Amino acid sequence: MNYNLNIENEDKVKKPVYQELKNLLSAGAAEKKNLVVALTIMLINTSINLAGPLIIGYTIDHYIQTKEYNGLMMFSGILLCMYCFVFGASYIQTRLMGGAAQRIVFNLRNIVFNKIQELPVTFFNQNKAGDLISRVNTDTDRLNQFFSQALLQFLSSIFMLIAAGSFMLIINFKLGLVAILPALCIWLFVNRLSPWVRKKNAANSKNVGLMSAEIQESLSNFKVVVAFNRRDYFRERFDKANQQNYTTAIGSGIANTVFMPVFSLFSNIAQLLVLIYGIYLIKNGGLSIGFLISYIAYANNFYNPIRQLASLWASFQTALASWDRISKILTMDNDLQVLKSEEIMSSDDRGVIEFQNVHFGYPEGKEILHHVNFRLDKGKTYAFVGPTGGGKTTTASIMARLYDPLQGKVLLKGRDIRSYDAKERARRIGFILQEPILFTGTVKENILYGNEEYAKDSDAAFLSVINNAGLGQLLNVFDEGLDTNVTSGGESMSLGQRQLIAFMRAFLRKPDLLILDEATANIDTVTEQLLSQILEKLPSKTTLVIIAHRLNTIENADEIFFVNSGEVVQAGSFQDAIQKLIHGKIQS
Ligand SMILES: Nc1ncnc2c1ncn2[C@@H]1O[C@H](COP(=O)(O)OP(=O)(O)OP(=O)(O)O)[C@@H](O)[C@H]1O
């Protein structure tokens, strides 16, 4: 599956407007009830507004020309009541839609965020965090604007347009045709230009995302930026992204306003035509003055919504472009699915983890692992060594099913690793990354991350769990022990401290397989020795995989594997491996 959100699907078919609107409305499906009530109010209001000109025309012909002022007062009163009702109903409708729009965006943000959480590591490799933030924040906000302000105006304009058009044709068919003809020119114009406007808006949304990604990258790497004095470099990059954003924003601004003058021109032409032809009809006795006034009001009621649609069209197109960006995330599936029908083979005798003819490459990259076969047995310690970029972390990531092989199979306890659900797999496999990730909170909360077993323990109970596991001494490096605050996603901790927290986090889960990817590289020698003593206390069932560059870390390994140029070669014990290296049987 292609997880790159910014790769456009070339053969995307253009959908008709009603289909697009339906898609957009699906975002607000949960607010259907409120939308229906608001829509009903809108229909009543529009109908009342439509009746207005008819009543005015009737009053002119029957009461003003005949000077019956009682009737005039009565109809003026009726009109006043109608307009007051419209005012009250519009207020209710606006409040209803404002609340509904906020709830739609609230739910949508949750849905998009949860969806992002479900997606595999490849998705995060292929998309920049800043762009994702922009989709969750900015694009959902644009939908909010559409739902709270534009949607009902949009629908009411369409309704008013159809109703006023029909009224005009019913009252006087020929005059109706004269009035409506210029609108056909507008329709042709809009039809031709809409794809262009949509493209301009999509380009602008994309650039907002790219700019946000640029900001995110420089902010999250600010230390390197400052240390290498690369502020200019990032300033230049930001300037470029900002410039692109500015250019596309101007493009979309022009596209969004291009309809306006055209709409005004044709609506003025229409009114002029109605007036000329209407006077001609009055002269020949085919129309009364009252009706011509009603007619001009209807022509207004017909062209005003078109003018309104011109500005709403932009909002509609922007919302569509944003909905496109959001729904791209929503339609993505995690391709690391759990296999349902995997036959459970006899477990332990097949080892803890086994690679069977595994081939792997990152998306759009060359193959990294070729034809890899090995088996790791229960309770043993294995070391994976090899040159930088040789494929050690990739091999470990496949063991933890962060990725699936392109070919071949990985077995966990004799069963295809794809048949384990995520919870079970995470319970069985502990993975300490080269750069452990911490979350804002306390040391305790970070150790307990993803561990339900001790989640409800009191502080004292949890401390005794830590002490019983022999981890107590590791807490000495934190000023306030378990209560030490972790801020800015771990930035307040040294790398070594972060590694210790990640170590305790993994250790307490008592996994079947514990992978340490350069996990002790930033810890002082004394603490490292302490860690190796603690590792000896791991349950005898736990298989340990150590990825390391320092020889002392792997001395006690039962078996060494060399990982180089995508090949994983079994090299025997530490001594055997050294001998093989000396005699050049393994390429270092
Ligand atoms: N997310 C990724 N997307 C594309 N290519 C990647 C990705 N991660 C790693 N690679 C590539 O895969 C190859 C193996 O990388 P890997 O991280 O597995 O090596 P390593 O042996 O662990 O290196 P080191 O000792 O430096 O940690 C490298 O060529 C690297 O550029």
Ligand as a Chemical Component Dictionary entry (heavy atoms), coordinates in Angstrom:
data_LIG
# 
_chem_comp.id                   LIG 
_chem_comp.type                 NON-POLYMER 
_chem_comp.pdbx_formal_charge   0 
_chem_comp.three_letter_code    LIG 
# 
loop_
_chem_comp_atom.comp_id 
_chem_comp_atom.atom_id 
_chem_comp_atom.alt_atom_id 
_chem_comp_atom.type_symbol 
_chem_comp_atom.charge 
_chem_comp_atom.model_Cartn_x 
_chem_comp_atom.model_Cartn_y 
_chem_comp_atom.model_Cartn_z 
_chem_comp_atom.pdbx_ordinal 
LIG N1  N1  N 0 13.015 4.105  7.333  1  
LIG C1  C1  C 0 13.870 3.812  6.356  2  
LIG N2  N2  N 0 13.557 4.086  5.076  3  
LIG C2  C2  C 0 14.410 3.792  4.083  4  
LIG N3  N3  N 0 15.620 3.210  4.261  5  
LIG C3  C3  C 0 15.992 2.923  5.524  6  
LIG C4  C4  C 0 15.152 3.204  6.646  7  
LIG N4  N4  N 0 15.793 2.783  7.773  8  
LIG C5  C5  C 0 16.965 2.280  7.381  9  
LIG N5  N5  N 0 17.093 2.356  6.028  10 
LIG C6  C6  C 0 18.225 1.883  5.238  11 
LIG O1  O1  O 0 18.373 0.499  5.505  12 
LIG C7  C7  C 0 19.741 0.144  5.584  13 
LIG C8  C8  C 0 19.999 -0.619 6.888  14 
LIG O2  O2  O 0 19.765 0.284  7.956  15 
LIG P1  P1  P 0 19.797 -0.215 9.472  16 
LIG O3  O3  O 0 19.312 0.903  10.316 17 
LIG O4  O4  O 0 19.074 -1.502 9.574  18 
LIG O5  O5  O 0 21.343 -0.462 9.691  19 
LIG P2  P2  P 0 22.142 -0.790 11.035 20 
LIG O6  O6  O 0 22.987 -1.978 10.734 21 
LIG O7  O7  O 0 21.205 -0.916 12.184 22 
LIG O8  O8  O 0 23.007 0.515  11.174 23 
LIG P3  P3  P 0 23.569 1.222  12.524 24 
LIG O9  O9  O 0 24.650 0.348  13.064 25 
LIG O10 O10 O 0 24.080 2.510  12.037 26 
LIG O11 O11 O 0 22.425 1.377  13.464 27 
LIG C9  C9  C 0 20.538 1.441  5.458  28 
LIG O12 O12 O 0 21.001 1.507  4.125  29 
LIG C10 C10 C 0 19.529 2.529  5.692  30 
LIG O13 O13 O 0 19.804 3.644  4.918  31 
# 
loop_
_chem_comp_bond.comp_id 
_chem_comp_bond.atom_id_1 
_chem_comp_bond.atom_id_2 
_chem_comp_bond.value_order 
_chem_comp_bond.pdbx_ordinal 
LIG N1  C1  SING 1  
LIG C1  N2  SING 2  
LIG C1  C4  DOUB 3  
LIG N2  C2  DOUB 4  
LIG C2  N3  SING 5  
LIG N3  C3  DOUB 6  
LIG C3  C4  SING 7  
LIG C3  N5  SING 8  
LIG C4  N4  SING 9  
LIG N4  C5  DOUB 10 
LIG C5  N5  SING 11 
LIG N5  C6  SING 12 
LIG C6  O1  SING 13 
LIG C6  C10 SING 14 
LIG O1  C7  SING 15 
LIG C7  C8  SING 16 
LIG C7  C9  SING 17 
LIG C8  O2  SING 18 
LIG O2  P1  SING 19 
LIG P1  O3  DOUB 20 
LIG P1  O4  SING 21 
LIG P1  O5  SING 22 
LIG O5  P2  SING 23 
LIG P2  O6  DOUB 24 
LIG P2  O7  SING 25 
LIG P2  O8  SING 26 
LIG O8  P3  SING 27 
LIG P3  O9  DOUB 28 
LIG P3  O10 SING 29 
LIG P3  O11 SING 30 
LIG C9  O12 SING 31 
LIG C9  C10 SING 32 
LIG C10 O13 SING 33 
# 
